[in-house]
Amino acid sequence: MVRRSGAPDYCSSIGEIRKQQVKPQVILHTVTHTEFYYMLRQLDGIQFNGNTEILQCVEGETTYFVGGCGNYFAVLVQSSGSSSVLVSAIKTWGKLPIVSVGVACGRIGSKLGDVLIASEIALYEHAPVGAAETFRGRLFPADGHLLSSFRDLPTWTFLDHYRRETKRIVGLVLSGDKLIDDAATKEKLF
């Protein structure tokens, strides 16, 4: 794959991508514009119709960017934090690993740069906050094979931009559309 600068090239359809035998292996998900543009700059162009390009295509109301990320073909998608975009991405591209890149969770005891690996995901907005706090949402377990692949890596090392080793945290990850900016409320959710 070749590094390419400039704007992505528009592709008329996902069907056109499939005809060229481009099969993404991972979905990269971002929420903020900063995360999205950072990840877009990380994508490499891929061979498509005789050119090296990062592809941009639209399916329904969702825009996807397809390119290389390391040794893999990747689909980059941005959402407002809503899970409906990820549901659409899975319907469009199939059941692929999803890597949510950027700010996540705010779990007590984690620090910036720590890598969160979901053993399960809970929708926290289904857990009412108040006098009668009772969790009513569903827990979505991670795929066992993918989870063990990341959890059981014997030589895990991830360095932050200061070259300090960060932690790998495996456990429950909360998901929802609202920011919880209160440490006591976050602590209760976990």
N, C-alpha and C positions, 0 to 999 in steps of 0.2 A: 504494500500500500504506500502511497506517495502523499506527502504533506502538500496541501493545496491552500492557497490563501484566497481571499475574496469571498464573495457571496456564493452560497450553494446554487447549483443548477436545478432549475425546475424540471420535474419529471411529470408527465401527464397522468400517470396512474400507477397504482401499486401493481396492477396486472403487468404493466410494462417492465417493472423491476423483476417480477417473478419470471417473465419470459427470458430475461438475461441471466437466469440462474443465480441471482443474488439472494442468498438466504441468510438473513440476520440471525445471530446466535444469542443476542442479549438485547434487552430493552433498557436504555438509560433514561432515567426519569428525573426531572428537575422541577422545582416550584418557582423560585425567584428568577428574575431576569438575569441577575449576576451569575447565578449557577448555570443557567441555560447558555449564556454567551461564553462562559468559561469552557463548558463542555463542547460547544460547537467548535471552538478553536482547537480542541484536542482531537477532533475527528480528522482522519486522513481520507483523501479521495480514493475511490475505488474505480476499477475499470468498468465502463458502461458505454455501450455504443461507440467503442473505439477511443473514448476520452477518459481521463482520470478526473472524477467528479465526486463531490458530496451531493447527494440527491435530496431534493425537497419535494414532497408529494403530500396531497391532501386526501383524506378519506373521511367522508362525512364532515364534521366540524373540527376535525383534528389534523394538525400539520405534523408530519414526520420528517426527520432528516436521517438519511442512511449513509453511513460511511464506515471507515475502519477505525477500530479502537484497539490498539495493541495488535494481537493476532486474530482478532475477531471482527466479523461484520456486526455492526451495532445500529439500532434504531434509537434516535434521540427524540424525546417528546417532553413538552412542558405542560404542566397542569397548574391550576390555581390552588392545588391542594386537594382537589376533588378526586375521589377514587373512580369516578365514571370515565375519566380519560384513560386510566390504566385498564379498566374493563374493556374499553374500545380497542386499546393497543393489543390486548390478548386476543380479542376476537379477530383483529386484522392480521396479526403476525403469528398467532399460535402461542402455545404455552412455552414461553421462554423465561429464563431467569430475568428478574427485574432488579436493577441496581438503582436505588434512589440516592442521588448524589446531592450533597449539600447539608444544610442545617437540619438536624433531626432530633426529635425527642426531648432533649434537655433533661435526660434522666439524672437523678441525683447520684453524684459520684462520678459521672462522666465529665470529660473535659473536651474542649475543642480539638478536633483531630482524631478522637477515638472512633473506632470502626464498630458500628452496631450491626449485629447479625441477628435477624429475627428468627426465633424459634417458633413464634406465633405473633400474629398481629391482632390487636383489639381496637375496635372503634370506640374511642373514649366518649364521644358525644352521646352514646347510648348508656352512659353511666351518669345518671343525674347527680348533680352536686347540691347538697343541702342537708337538711336534718336526717332524711331517710335515704342515705347513699346505698343504693343497691345496683350492682352491675347487671344490666339487662342485654348488653350487646353480645354478638357472637365472637368467638375466638376463631381465627383462621390459622391453622397450623401451616408451617413452612413445609415444603417438599422434603421428605426425609433424606433423600439422596443428596440434594443440594445443600441442605443444612449440614450433614456430616462432612461434605466436601470442604466447606469453609471452617466449620468448628474444629475439625480434627487435623488441620494442617500442622505438621510437626515443626515447620521452619517459618512460622509466621513472623514477619517483621514489617512494620509500616512506620515510616518516619514522618514527622511533621516538617514544616518548612524551616524549623530551627535544627533539624536533624535529630530530634529527640524521639525515642520510641513511644508509640501510642499503644493504648490497650485495645484488645479485641474483646468486645462485650457481647455475649450471647444471651438472649432472653426475650422477654416480651417487648414488643415495640407498639406504641400507641399511634393511632392514626385518626385524624379528624380535620375539619375545616377551620377550627378556631385555635388561636394561639392562647395557651395557658401560661400566663406570666405571673404565677403565684406559686412559690416553692412548696407551701403547705398543701395546696390542691394537687400539685404534681406528685408529691410524696404519697398522698392517699391513693392516687390512681395506680401506682405500681404496687 
